[in-house]
Every structure is written in structure tokens, then in C-alpha cells.
Amino acid sequence: MRFSLSDYKTNNLKYTPTSFLSPFTKVDRIRYKKLEAKHLNDKNDIGNAFDELKMRTNKEYFHKVYPIQSKTLGYASLSFPAYRFILPEVITEDWIATVDWHKFQRDHVLHQPLTAYIVLKLLGQPIKRGRTGLTLPSNNRLLKTCIDEILRFEETAYLKNFLLECGLSEKSVWLKPGKLQEWLWTQLFVETAYLAAVFHDLGYPWQYVGLLGDKLETITTPAMIKEEAIEHSILNSFKKRLIYMAMNGYIKPTPSTPADWEKEIKEQTQKAITGTHGFPGALGFLFMNDSIRKFPDKNISPIRQLCVEWAAVAIMMHDMSKIYHGKGKIPERPHLRLDAKVDPLSALITFADVLQDFERPVGKFLGKKTGNVELSYDHACEYTEIHLHGNSLNINYKMKTKDLAFKRSRLPFEQDEFFNARYGYLNLKAWGINNVVMQAG
């Protein structure tokens, strides 16, 4: 199976997300108008942001970004309306990341929609029969395997419990085994996966704020990473949400929870707020949805609430490997290991994120000897291919010759981080994949 920009463009209609459940959030018009008024008064609006990007990049790169982000913005109008209010900051941070000296291929205005395309290609068409999507060693489709795992409600009982707490009846068709239940959860999974994928790197601007506060904390007022801010702003607001259940190993605190749980969860939060972009992204995603939704609203569907909360979990978990691993080889927090049996959604987003390396621009500075600066935005990776051989999966990145050596030097670390059989962050055994080999050619 091959993933590339040309495939995405050629089969654009094929990779259009379903909209069975959207809109996910019922918008409060008054709240939305207030945010919109602030946005209209901001000089750095979307139009200006694209004008600035056009001025700073070449025509080829801009004409990749503009149509894809326009499509994303159209999707966001239903799925995540508040996205338009931070898109200028996302574009700004994206350009900085592309030309920064310590980041390599770190754009996300192209990367996020192309990750969502990978997700849709891996899952295949939900309403069509046949072997669309990735076929696993079990000879089942990846999509069917994920749904079967969810509907056992064993490792995934937290999803069922969330829906019941939100008011879903135990007699609901969503919880009643049968073909209709399977069809409904298939739609839910595909839509939530696309929602999470297309906004999974939302947290980069917030991570930058946290990092900046960390660097300046000795000479400035307390930053967002201070313990008081964590306890009062983050934990008080979000600790009852699904993201903290995932952070606690997908279980709720119980009467037998260790006495040092509060201390541990604060430490995890503090590390995640600056050590990852996934956790700030999940917080931002929830906060921006909360800022414009009607609440309380007895008419809101628990299923739509689950879409938003579960997408936030995937946004957070796709980037928690550093918190899981810590500084040593033996993981510091083994309960954070991402298992496809426990959370197939987050596993899927993380896997797609690893695959999406093609067309990511590398900002290169030319004309150093003359003193003039000319930027190039060429990409290093042409496409990504995956092949299954029994229970082993091969990932191959087709690189341009000049960038091949650097990519190959990075792969052993990435393979160890994500796919080491004993302590890799991503466990895909529920999909029948026991071994993953990453290559560049």
C-alpha cells in the first residue's frame, strides 16, 4: 500500500470524510460571535496569514498548502468551528518550524490533512463491501478489527461507561449487539479518526508558549507550567474528562487508588505540557469546543460528546511516547503504553503519523557565501509504502538521494521508540502485527 500526495490529489473524492454524525458540537451563536468579533479585529487574520505565507515561500509549496488548508477549513466549519480562529497562528508556527535550525520536516499545515488521508486509506470505505483498506494478517480489514475490538467492551469498557454517564440508555442500539450496532460504530470510528487526524498537531503553538515560559521562568511571572497553574487551571477544568482517564491507564481513580496519585498526575501534566505537543493540543481542542458549545444542553447526543472527547484522547496520545519512555530504556510510565486493543483510535492516529513523511518541506538556506538569503522549500520524502509479510510489517520511505543518509540515521531511534517488541510505545499485536521494520530507500 502506497501513500503519496499524487494519490491524494488523484483520488480526492475517494478520501472525503463521511459526515453521518457531524456537526459534533452544537454551537452557541452568541459565544461564537464574540470570538468572531475578536478575530475580525485581529490584524493577523486568515487572509493576511496566507498572504504572508505566499510572500515567504515559493509558488509550488504555496499551491500545495492553500487548496489543502482551504478544504480543511471547510471541514472545520462543521467539525471544529473554532479552528479558524487559530489558523493564522498555526500557519505562522508552521513556517517557523519549516525554517528553524533544530527542527527537521516539522510542518503540519500539509502534514495534518495528509495524515487524515492516510487514516482514510488504511480504513477503506466504511459502507462498501470488499477488501478496501488495509488487510491484516488475520485476513480481516483493519477497520473491522478495530470495531470488533471496541464492541467487546472489555479493554474498551471506558467508552461504554462514558456514554452511560452522559445519559445513553443501556437499551440503546449503540450498546445492543447486532449488525446495526456494528454499522453505527463503524461510522463513528471513521469520523472520529478523521477529526483527530486532521487536527492532531494543533498543540504546537501552545507547546511553544509553555516552552517559552519554562525558559523565562526565573525572570518573569509564573508561566502556565507552574504547579499552581496546573492544579487550578488544568486539573480543575479537565481531570474529569476522558483525556485524564487515558492518562491514568484508561481507568478511573478508585477508592484503592494510591495516595500519591494526585502528585503523579500533576507531574505527568507538568511534563506533558512542555514535553509534548499532543497534550496541549488536546487541551486546546477541548477548550475551544467548550468556548462555543451550548452548555448545559439536554438535547446533545452522548455519541457526539464521545466524538469530541475521544478525538482529544487521540490528539494527546499520539505524542505521549516521551512521557511514557522518560529518560531511560525501561519506560518510566508503563501504563501509558499505547495498545491497539485498548485504544484502537489513538493507535491508528499514531501509526498514520509515523507513516506521513512525504511532501514535508525542508527549509534550506542558499547563497551563504554572498550574504544573501534565499529559501528553498523542497521536500525530502516522495512517498511511503507499507508491506505485510506474515506478522511483520515493513515501512519504506522513498527518499530523495541527497536526504537518504540523514533519514536512515534517524530510523533506528524511531523504530526503537515506537516498535521495540519489549518497550516500544506503540503495541500493534491486536492487529496481528508483532514486528515492524522501518527502512528508507
N, C-alpha and C positions, 0 to 999 in steps of 0.2 A: 504494500500500500504506500503510495507516494503522496506527499503534501507539498504544494507549491503555490506561489501567487498566481501563476498562469492557470492552474487548475481551479483556483478560487474564482478567478475572473470568468473563465470559460463556462463554468457550471454555477454561476451566481444564483440562479433561481433555485437550483437544487439544494443550495446551502442557506436557504432562507429559514429563519426560525419559525416554529409554529406559534400561534397566538391564541390557543384554546383558553388559557387562564388569564391572560393579560387584559386590562391593567391589574397589576399586583397590589398597588396602593390606591386607595380611594382618596383623591386629593381634596384638601380643604382649600377652596378658591381664595379665601381671604389671606391665609398664610402664604400661599403660592404668590399672590400678587405683591405681598410685602417683599418677598425675596426677589421677585422680578424687578420691582422698583429700584432696589439696591443695585441689581445687575445692570440696569439701563443707565444708572448714574456712574457706573464704573468705566473709566476710560479703557481698561483692558478687557473689552468685550470680545465676543467670538469673532466678529468681523475683523477687528484690529489684530487679534491673535493670528488669524490666518494670513493677513497682510504682512505681518512681521515675519512669519514663517516663510512666506514666499520670497521675501527680500533676503533672507538668510540662507536659503537652500537653493539647490538647482531645480530646473524645471521637472526633470524626471522624478526626483524624490517628492516634490510637492504634488505632482499629479498622481502619485500613489496614495499619498496621505489624504488629500482633500476629498475624493469620492468615497473612500472607505470611512472616514470620520463623519461625512455627511450622512451616510447610511446608518452609522452608529447613533448619530444624533436623532435621526428619525425613529429608530428603535427605542431610544431612551425616552422619547416623548410619551410613550405608553408604559414602558417597563421601569424607568427610573427617571422621572421628570426633572428632578433637581440636578441631574448630571450637567445640564447646560450651564449652570451657574459656576461650576468649577472647571469647565473645559478649557478656558483660557490659561488657567494655572497648569493644567495637565499638559497642554501644548508647550508652554514655557519651560516646564521642568523637563519635558521630553527633549527639547532642543539642547538644553544644558547638558543632559545626560549623554546625548549623542556626541558632543564635542569635548566633554570633560576628559581630563588626563588619567583618571584612575578607574574609569568605567569602560567596559567593552561590550558593544552592541546592546546598550541598555534602553533603547527606545521602547515606548509602549503605545503610541498612537496607532502604529501599524500592528504591533505585536498583539495587542488585546483582541481586535477583531479577527486576526488570523488564528489566534488560539481558539476562538469561538468556532471558526470554520473547521479546525481540526477536530474539535469536540463533535460537531455535527457529522463529519465524515466517519469518525470512529463509531458513532452510534448508528448511523444509517437512518433511513426514512422510517419513522415510528409507525406509520399507518400502512406501509407496504409489506407484503409478504416476500419471502426470498432471502437471499444471502447479502443484503445490503449492510454496509458497516463492517466492522472487524469481526472475523470469525475466530473464536478462541480454540485452544487445543481440545476442548470438550466437544467441538463442532457446533456449539451454540453461539449465537450472536452476543457480542459484548453487552448490548442494550438489554437483551433478555436475561442474561446472567445477573446484571445489576438489579433488575426488577425482581427477579426470583429471590435474590439475597435480601432485599428490602422487605418483601412481603412475608418472609418467615417471621419477622418481628422478634427475632432472638437477639442478635447483636445490634439490631436497629430498633430495639424497643423504645429508645428515646424519641424517635419520630412519632410513633403511635401515642406515647404518653403526652407529647407536646400537643398533638391535635385534641386529645381528650381534655387537657387542661384549658385549651382555647374554646371548648364548648362543643366539639364534634361528638355526635351521638355514637355510642358503641354499635348501634344498629345501622350506622351509615354504610352506604355502598362502598365507600372508601376503605372500610375495615371488614367488609364481608367477602370472603374468598370466592373467586369466580372470574370469568372472562372479562366482565365489565370492570371489576376492580383492577385487573391487570392492565387493561387499556387506559384507564384513568391515571394510574401511577406512571405508566409509560409516557403519557403526555406531560405530566407534572415533572418527571425527571428530565426529559429533554428540554423543556422550557426553563427549568431552574438551572440546568447545566449551562445553557446558553447565556442566561442572565449573569451567572457567576463568572463565566469565562470572559465575556466582553468587558467586564469591569474589574477583573481580578487584580490589576495593578493600580487601582485607584489610590492606594495609600502612599505613593512615592512623595507627593508634596508634603503630606503630614509627617512622614518619617524624617524628611529634611528639617522641618520645624523642630522636631524632637531632638535630632542630632545637633542642630544649631544651639538649642537650649542647653544641651549637655556640655558642649564646648565652652559656652559662655557663663556657665552657672556660678563660677567663682566671682564674676564681676557684674552680675545682673540680678534681676529679681527672680524668684523661683520659677523654673520652667515647668512645662507640662509633665515632665518625668519625675518631679518631686513626689515623695511619698504622700504628702498631704493632698496633692492634686489627684494622684492615683486613687486614693481612698475616697475622696469626696466627689470628684468629677466622674471618674471612670467606673469604679466598683459600685458606687451607689446607684449609678444610672444603668449599668449593663450586667451586673453579676447574676441577675435572674434570667438573662437571655440565653439563647441556645449556644452562643459562642463560648460562654463560660462553662457550659456543660461539656462541650468538646474539649476545652482546656483542662477539664477535670477528668479526662479519660472517658468521656461520653456517659458519665453518670452524675447524678445529683448528689450534693453533700447529704449525708445521712446522720442520724444520732451517733453512729460509731466512727464518723469522720475524725481523723487525727486532730489533736488540739492545735497543731502548728499549721493547719490548712490555710487559715487566713494569712499567715506570714508567707507561706509558699506561694499562694495565689497573687499576693502583692509583688513578690519577687519575679514571678513569671510575667506579670503585667509590665513591670518596670523594664525587664529585658526585652520584651516583645515590642514595646512602644518605640524603641530606637533601634533594636537589633533586627527588626523585620519591617517590611512594608505591608505585609499581609494583615497584621493586627490593626495598625492604624487605618488601613483600607476598610476593614470590616466595621470598625467603629464609625468611620466617616459615612459608609454606606447606610448603616442603621440610623445614624443621627440625621442625615439628610432626608431619609424617608420619613423619620419621625417628625421632622420640621414642617412637612407639608401634608401629612396624612390627617384624616379626621379621627379624633380620639377623645373620649370613648365612642365606639361605633358598634352597636349590637348587630348591625346587619353585615359586618365584614365576615367573609368566609375564613374559617380556620385554615383552609387549604392555601388561600392567598397569603395569609400570615406566614405559613410554613415556607412558601416560596422565598420570601424576603429573608427570613431567619436562616434558612438552610443555605441560601446563596452566600450570606455573610459568613457562615461557618467555612464554606469552601474558599472564600476570599482570604480568610485568616489562615486556614490550614495549609494552603498551597505553599506558604513561605515560613512554616514553623520549624523547618529542619535544623536551623541553627540553635533554636531554643531546645529542641529535642536532643541534639548531639552535645551541646555545651562545648567545652574546650578539649575534652579528651576523646579517646576512641570509644570507650564504653559510654553509652548515652546517659546524660545527666537526668533526663526526664523520660524514661521509657514509656510512660503512659501516653505520651504524645505521638508515639509511632503511628503513622497513617496506614491503616489496614483497609483494603478494599472490601473486606467482609463487614466491617463496622461502619465505614463511611464511603460508599462507592462514589458519591458525588465529588467529594474532596479529592479522592484518589484519581478520578478521571481528570479533574481540572489540573492537578499537579502533574500528571502524566503528559497531558497535552501541552502544558507549559514547558516541560523538558523538550518536547519534540519541536516546538516552534522556535526555530533559529534562523529560518530562511528570510531573506529580504530585510534583515535588520541592518540599518545603515551604520557604517563606521566612519565617524568624522575624522578626516585626515588633513593635516596642515601641510600645504605645499609652499614652495618659494621661500624656504627659511633663509637661504643664503642672501637673497636680495633684500630681506627685511619686510617684504610684502607678504600678507597672509591671504591665501586662497584656500577655501574649504572644499573638500571632496566628500560626497555622501554615498560612496559606493558600498554595496553590501558584500559580505564575505561568503555567506551560505546561499547556494542556489535552491536546494530543496532538501527535504528529509524523507527517508524511506524506512519502513519497518517490515521485518520478515519474521514469521514464526517458524521455528524448527523444533517440533515436539513441544516440550515445556520451556524452551528457551526462546527469548525474543532478541533479535538484533535490531539496533537503531543505527542507521548510517546517515551521516550528514555529508552532503555533497558540497564540498568547499571549493572556492577558487584557489588555484595553486599557491598564490602568494600568502594566503591565510591558513593553509593546511597545517603547517607545522605548529602554529600557535594553538589551533583548535585541538590537535592531537595531544598537545602538552597539558591541556585542561581536562580532557576526558577521564583519565584515571581517577582524578579527585571527584568529579561529578558522579561517576559510576559508583564509587565507594560511598559517597554521601547519600545517594538515593537508593541504590540497588544492592548493596552488600547483603549477602544472604543472612548474616547474623545481626547486623545493626544498621542496615540501610533504612532511611526514613520511610521509603515507600514500599509497602508489602503488597504484592500483587498475586499472592498464592490463591486467593479466592477466584481469580480469573484463570487459574491453571498455569500461571507464569512463575516458574521457580528461579529463573536465571535471566538476567538482562545484560547484554553486551553492547557497549556504545563504541562506535567506530566513526572515523572521518576519512573520506576518500575523494 
